[in-house]
Amino acid sequence: MIPELIRKQIRQGEGVGTEFKVDASNLESIAKTVCAFLNTLGGTVFCGVDDKGRIVGMDVAQDQVHQIHAYLLENVTPKALFTVNVDDEDGKAILSIEVPEGKDRPYVFAGSVFVREGSQTRAADAAKLREMVQSKSVAAERWERRPSMAMEGSDLDHDEVRRTVKQAKESGRFAFDDDTDDIEVLKALAVYSAKGFTQAADVLFAKNPALRHPQTRVRVTRFASDKGGDAYLDDRQLQGPLVRVFEQAFEVLSQHVRWEARFQTGDVRRTDRPEYPFEALREGLVNAFAHRDYAGFSGGVAVGIYPNRIEIWNSGHFPEGLQPSDLRKNHPSLPTNPDIAHVFYLRGLMERIGRGGQLIINACRDHGLPAPKWVDRTTGVTLTIFGRGGEGAEAFVANPRQRFLMEQLRAGDQIRPGEYHQRFAADVTDRQARRDLVELEEAGLLLRIGKGAGTIYQRTDRT
């Protein structure tokens, strides 16, 4: 099935972050656009969609997906993070190449640097090239790319490198020139350079990176009550290479999720399902590992399992300009650690770059759970996934203005902020009226479309 958020992005037409292709036969044209997205604000190439935004579909073989992966990795430099996915509905398949904003600009294809201007891909002029080079020269080298000052060859976990090669080859997501030499593999993944192992190589492929980076330890705690405290039913500290620790953390988390026995109306058979959707827990944990801030020794990842909620905390922050409410809609993808995220992607732990929040929201909705909640504080970001009907499931209580609006709108109906203020909230300030709409959006009752003066709110089918 084609996700609704992808359908919505297609309906909005081509633009600075969206490109349509009828098919995927012209790899050179696709590569130019991918290069332009990397050099601009990121974006998505949709193949199987005509220039009018109509889903015409295309025949997609797995070999073709692998071919596109290999071509882009080989011809766009430096190597960058992107994902290729296929969605199918009613026999119409579309292929989407999702590209986050690049952190190693300028990116080059066929000897040229491309940028996105409106809905067009163009070669960068001298002024744009100079701007990219100057911004790169003054930007601090990100933590994951800095040389590891203490990791030595004897610290390398060769089994972890082998597992990465095996899973990348099985998924067809990466083609190594030499997959028999572990150092050559690390070079291909951009985690080994002339200066030696990078910090990313250390936390991903060292036997025990916590010796040098104690902040890579992960704590998983099951609490006896929703108030937390010192009453633990389980408390574990996990350490080792990142992917292995992720797998251990998810296994512990899964062990503590209760299962529910349900009887569907008209069916005498019992259906068992977990209290929380595993895809939401998995995606929340992946995001914590891939997007957290690894630089501080006081940082880390912690999972709290309470009777009526699960909290996943990481010592990162939302990118500048991105708010928790933006996760409900299409938004730019700005991975904090693209090299680390790339390895998670190659190992099959990430599917769509930049859509993790949407996946979590949809999984909770489909499971009949309250909307998840993200909070960005100075200490880090906490994702809370609420259980069904527990005291932690903070129900949204609408004020009289909001209730009246919800009574008047049917699913799909739209309203502008000014209209809401005039018709439903004339007795409050414009600021409060806008706050009313934001609260309804955060509760999943309204979907915001557009920005600034063009903002429209659309009624969802959530009750």
N, C-alpha and C positions, 0 to 999 in steps of 0.2 A: 504494500500500500504506500502511496506517496503521502508523506506527512503533510498536514494542513499548513504548517508554517512554511514549507517549501512551496506549496501551491500559492500561498499568499505572496511570497517573494516573487514568484513568476508573474502573478497578476499585476504586480507593481511595475512590471516592464523593465527594459534594459536601463542601466544607469551606471554610476561610477563603480558599483560593486556587483553588477549582474550582467552577464553576457549570454546570449542565446545562440546555439548552433543546431542546425537541423540534424546533423549526425556528427560522428567523431572521426571522419575520414581525413580531415585536414589537420594533422598534428602540428604543423608549423604555425597555423593560425591560433590553435589552442595554446601553444607554448608562448606565443607573443602576449596573449591575454593574461596567462598565468604570471608571466614576468611583470606585466604592467600592474596586476593586483599586488604583487609582492612589493613593488616600488611605490605604491600609493597607499590605499587603506584596506587592502584585502578584498576578497569577493568570491563569487561563485560562477563557474562556467556550467551552464546547463546544456547538455547535448540531447536532442530529441524534442526540442522546442523551436518553433519557427519564430521569425522576427516579429510576429504579431503577438507572441506570448501564448500561442496555442500548443498544447502538448500533442505532438504528432507521433511520438514514440520512435523507437529504433531497435534494431536487433543488436543485442549486446551479449557477446560471449566472454567468458572469464579470461580467455587469452587476450582479448582486446583490452580489458581492464589492465592486465599485466603489461601489455605493450605500451599503453599510455603512461603508466607509472614509470616504466624503464626509460621511455623517451624523455619525459620531463626531468627525471633525475640526471640523465646523461647530458642534456642540452641546456638546462637552466643552471647558471652558476652565480654565486656559490650554492651548494645544495640547500634546499629549503624544505620546510614542513608543509605538506598539503595532503588532503585525503580524497580518494575516489570512491564513490558509492553508486550503486544501482538501485533504483526504486521502480516497482512495477505495479500497475493497476489496470485491470480490464485488458490485459494483453499489451498495454502500452508501457514500454520501459523508457526511463530517462536516466542518463548518466550525469552525475554532478561532481565537479571537481571543486572542492572547497579550499580556499587559499587564505590563510591569515596574513595580516600585514607583516612584511618581512622586517627582521631586526638586523640584517647584514647588508643593507643597501649600499651601493646600487647592485641590482641583479641584472644579469646579462643573458640574452639569447641571440645566437647567430651573430655575435660581435656587436650587438646594439643593446641599448638600454631603453626599455619601453615604459610608458606611464599611462595612466588612465585620465582622460579629460572628458567629463560627462559620460556618455555611453560609447565613446570612441577610444581605441587603443592607438597611441601614437609614439613615435620615437622621441625620446627626451631631447630638448634643445640644450644649448651650452649652459644657459642660466640654470635650468633644472638640474643638470649634471653637477654643476658647481655647488648648488645648494645641498644635494645629497652627499657629496664628498665632504663638504665642510661640516655638516651635521654629524657625520660619522667620525670625523677627526676629533670633535670636541666631546662626543658622547663617551661616558665611562664604559670600559669593557665589562660586559655583564658577568655575574659571578660564575656561571656555568662554563664560560669560555676562558676563565683565568687558569694559568698553569697550577696544577696541584703541587705544592712545594714539598710534600712529604711522601707521596705515593711512589713506590718503587715497583720494578718488574715482578718481584716476588709476591707483591700484594695482589696481583691480578688473579681474579677468579676465572680460570679458563673455561670451566664448565658453564659459567654464566654467559660468556661470549659464545660458546657453542650453541646454547639454547636460543640465543638471540638470532644467530645465523639460521638455525633450523626453522624457527617460527617465521622469520622474514621470508625465507624461501617457500615455505608451505603456503603462506598467504599471497605470495607473488608481489609483495609490496616493496621489495628492494632486490636489486641485482648487484652482487659484489663482484668486482673484477677478480679478486683472489679471496675466496672464503676459507682457505686452509690456513692462512697466516693471521693469527689473532690481532697483531699490531696493524696489519693492513685493513682488517675489518674495522678497527677503531678509527683509523684514518678516514675510511669511507663514511663513517658515522659522524665525522667532524669532532671527535672527542680525543684525538691524539694529533699533535702537531710537532713541528721541529723543536718546540720547547718541552715536549714530553706529554704526559697525561694531563688532561684538563680536569677541573673540578667535577664536571659532569661524568667523566670516565671514572673518577674516584668513587662517587656515590652510586653509580650504576654497576660498575664491574669490579670493584675491590672486594676482597673477601670479608673485610670488616671495616667499612668506611667510618663507623662510629668512633673508632680510635682517633681519627683526625677530625671528624665532624660529629660530635655528640648530638647535634641537633637533628641528625637523620634517624634517631630512634623514634619509634612510634609506640604510643601507649594506648591500649584498649582496656577500658574499664566497664564492668557491669555493676550498676548501683542497685541497692536494695529498694530505694525510694526515689520518687521524682525530684526530691529536694537535694539529692546527691549526698554530700557529707562523706564521712569515713566508713560507712557501712558498705563494703564491697562484697559482691558475690564472686567476682573474678577481676583480676588486675594483672595485666601482662605488659612487659616491655619487650619490644621486638627490635632486632637489629640485624643488619646484613645488607647485601646489595638491594637497591630500591625495589626492583620488580619482585624479588623473592619476599621482601618484607610486605609489599602490597598483597601478595597472594596469601601470606600468613595472616595478615590483618583481616582480609575479607573472609577467610575461613573461620577465624574466631568470631567475627561479627555474625556470620551465617549460623554458627552453632547456637547463638543466643537468641535468634529470632524464633518466636513461637509460631506454631502452625495452627490454622483455624479449620474447623470442620463446618462445611456449609451445605445446605440442601437448597437447590434451585427450585423455584415454583414449578410444580408439575413433574418433577423428577425425583424418584425415590432414592436415587443413588447419591451418596455423599461425595462432596468435592473438597479436597484438602488443598489449602494454599497458605503461603507464608503471610504473617501479619503485615509485613512490609514488602513492597516489590523489590526483588533482588537487583533488577536493572537500575533502579534509582539509587540503592545503596552502593552498588558497584561504581556507577558514574560519579556519585558524590565523593567516593574515596579516591578514584582516579584523578579527579580535578584537584583534590587536596594535595596529592603527590606531585602532579605536573605543574601546578600554578603557584605553589607556595614560595615564600622567600627563604632561600637556603643560606643566606649570608650570615644571619645572626646566630650565635651559640645558644641563645635563649629561645630560638624558634623550634618548630617541629610540627607534628601531626598528632592529634589526640582524638580518640573515638569514645564517646560516652553513651552507654546503653542503659536507658532508664525504662521503668515499667511501661511508660506511655509515650516515649519519644526516643529518637536517636540523634545525637549531635556529633557532627564531624567538624573539627576545628583545624585550621592550618594558619601558619604565621605569614600569610600573604595579605594582599589587599586587592580590591577591584581596581582595574586600570583607570587612570584619570579620565573623567567624563562618563564612566559607565556606572549605573546605579543598579541595585538589586532588582528593581522593577523592570529594568531593561532585559532581564533574562527571559521574560515571557514572550519576547518578540525577536525578530531578526536583529542582530547587532554585530558590530565588528568583532573579529576574533583577534585577541591580543595576548597570545600565550607568553607567560613570564619566562619560561624556560623551554624554548623550542627544541633544543637538542635533546633534553630529557623527555619532552613530550613525544618527540619523533621515535625514540626507542619504545616508549609505551605503545605507540601506534603500530610499529612494526611487529610487536609481540601480541597484537590483537586485543589490546586493552582499551583502545580508543577507536571510535568509529567515525565520528563527525567532529571536526575541529570547530569549536565555537558554538555548538548546539547542545552541550551537556546540560545546561540549565533547563532548556526546553524539554529535553528527554526526561529529566527528573520530575518536572512539573506534570508532564503528560502521564508519566507512569503512576504518580500518586493519584492523579485525577481518575485514571482508569481503574485504580485499585479501590476507589471510593474513599480515599483519605483526604484530610484537609490539605490545602496548598502548603508546600514547604516554605521555609523562611530562611533568608540569608541576612546576616547582620555583619557589617564591616566596621570593626572598632580599631582603635590604635594597636591593640594586641594581636589582631588578625581577623580572619573571616570564619564565622560559624554558620554551618548549614544545619537546620533542624528539620527532621522529617517526623511528622506527628503520627501517632497511632490513631486508631479508630475510636472516637468518643472518649479518649482519656482526658485527664485534667490538663495535659499539655497541649491538647488540640484547640488552640485559641480560636474560638469561633468568632467570626466577624459579626459585629452588631451594628446594623445600619441606623443612622439617624433618620428622623422623619423625612427630610429632604431626599435622602438617598433611597429610602423605601418607596417614596412616591415616584421617583424616576424609574426604579426597577419595575414598578407596577405598570408603567406606561410603555416601556420598551419590550419588544419581542426580540428573540434571538436574531441577530443580523441587522437590527435597526441601529442607526448612527445618530450621534448628537455632537455638536460643537460646544466647546467650553462656554462661549458667550451665550449660546442658546440656553444651556443649562442654568447659567447665572440668572438670565432674564425670566425664564419660565418656572424654575423650581427653587431657586436660592436667592431671590431678590432681597431677602431680609438679612443677608450676610455679605461680607466683603468679597471682592473678586478673588482675593487670595484664598479665603476659606472655601469658596465655591470650587476652585481648582483643587484644593486639598480633598474635598469630597470625591472628586473624580479619581484622584490618585489612589485613595483608599479603596474605591470600588475596583480599580485596576489591580491593585495588590491582592485583593480578595478573589481575583479571577472572574469577576462579574462583568468587567468591561475590558476591551482590548484597545490600546492606544495605537492609532495609525497616524504617521506623519510627525512633523516637528513644528515648533513655533506657531506662527499664525495659521498654518495649515493643519494643525492637530484636530483629529476627529476621534471620538470614542465610539466603539462598536459593542453592542450587547452580545455577550457570549451565551452559550446554552447552559451555563452553570447556574444552579439555583441556590 
